[in-house]
Amino acid sequence: MTITDDGLSRTFAALADPTRREILARLAGGEATVRELAEPFAMTQQAISKHLKVLERAGLISRSRAAQYRPCRLEPQQLDTAADWIDKHRRVWADRFDRLDDHLSTLRQGSALRQGSTLRRGSTLREGSGPREGSGPREMPTRRQQSTGQEKKT
């Protein structure tokens, strides 16, 4: 198995974690410090910092520095790249499903046409051939009649 280290793979790997997705949702509302981002989570600031490093390597956030203040901000361009990739593949699969649906509809129509012109056990109905008058269902002989060679007369 080959592990790729492209931007899209890093983006999807970063988005795979629910904590990082929540951090991105929080940053969608504006800049925040590590302390502010750590507040809603039951984890240490160091654990949050590790999540932030993953998000930063994926290009999903950036950090600036003003003295001791290090705010994080969302960088939506990489999310746009991931959304474009998903949209492209969604269109490809939607097209494939549409073609499959068309094919299945064609098969169903052909099957319905064949069933409409076919009698039991594969015999086809020919024009002018139908049940003969007076030829109702025949009664099958019972086992006893079969063994004695007698048939029930109606």
N, C-alpha and C positions, 0 to 999 in steps of 0.2 A: 504494500500500500504506500503510495506516495503522498507525503504531506506537503502541501503548497503553502507558501508564505506570501500570498498576494493580498492586496488590500481588502478585496471582497471576502476572502476566507477569514481574515482577522475580524472584519465587521460582523460576519455571521457568528463567529466564535464568541465575540464580545456580547452579542445580542442573545446568545443561548442561555445566559444566566439571568434569573428573575431579579436579583438584586441590582445588577447593572442596568436592566431595563427600567427599574424604578428610579434609579439615579438619573437616567436620561430623561424620564418623564418629569422629574423635579427640575432638571436644568432647562427643560423646555419653557418653564416659567421665568427664567432669568438666572443670572450668575449666583453661585453659592460657594461657600468655603467648605473645606473638608469637615469641619465641626458641624456645620449646618446640614451637610449631606448625611452625616453619621447619626444625627438625632433620632430619626424614626426607626433605625435598625438596632437590633440587640447584638451589636458587634463593636469591636474596638475601632478606633480611628485608623490603626495600622491596617486592619482588614479592609476598611473602606478605601484606604490609600492604595492597596493592591488592586482593588476593583477599578479605581480611577486610572492606574497605570495601564491596565488592559484596555480601557476605553480610550486612553490617550494614544497608545500604540496603534489602535484601530483607526485613529483619526476622527473619532466620534466626539471627543471633547478636546479643549485646549486649556492650559493653565497660564495665567499671567502672574507677574510678581510686582507688588508695590509694597516695599518694605517687608513687613511680616505678613501682610495680607496676600493670600494666594487664591484668588477666586477661580473657579472652574466655569467654563461656558460650553454650551452645546455647539458643535460644528455640524450643521445639517447636510453639508455637501456629501459626506460619505454615506449618510442615510439615503440621500437622493440616488446615489449610485446603486445601492442595494435595492431600492424600490424600483429603479429602472430595470435592473436584472430580473427581478421578480415579475414585473409587468411583461417584459419580453417573453419570458418562459410561460407565463399565464396565457398569453395570446397564442403561442405555439400549441399548447395543450388544448386550449379551447377550440382551435381550428381542427386538431386531430379528433377531438370528441364530436365536433359537428360532422366531420366526414364519416366517422363511425356510425353516428346516428342516421345519416343519410343512407349508408350502406345497409344497416339493419332494417330501415324502413323499406328499402327496395326488396330485401329478402322476404320480409313479412308480406308485402304486396304480391310477390311471385308465389309465395306459399299459399296465400288466400285464393289466388286464381287457380292454382293447381287443385286445391281442395274443393273448390266449387265445381270442377269438372271431373271429379273422381268419385266413384262409388266405393263401397266397402272392398277391402282387400285388393286395392289397386286396379280393379276393372274400370275402364273408362266408359262413360255414358255416351252412346252414339245417338245421333239424331234419329228419331223415329223408333228407337228401341226403348221400350219401357216395360213395366210388368205386364204380362199377358193377362187377359181377362180370365177370371176363374182360377188363376194360379195363386191361391192364398198360401199362407205358411203351412208347411207339411209337418205333421207330428212325427217325432222320432220314435221308433219302436223301443219298447222297454227291453231290458236285458233278457227277460224271460221270452219275449216274443222273438228276439234275435236268436236265442238258442234253439227255439223250436221252429224258426223260419216263418212264424206267423206275424203279420202286421195288422195293426188295428185299422179297420176300414171306417171311413167317415162318410 
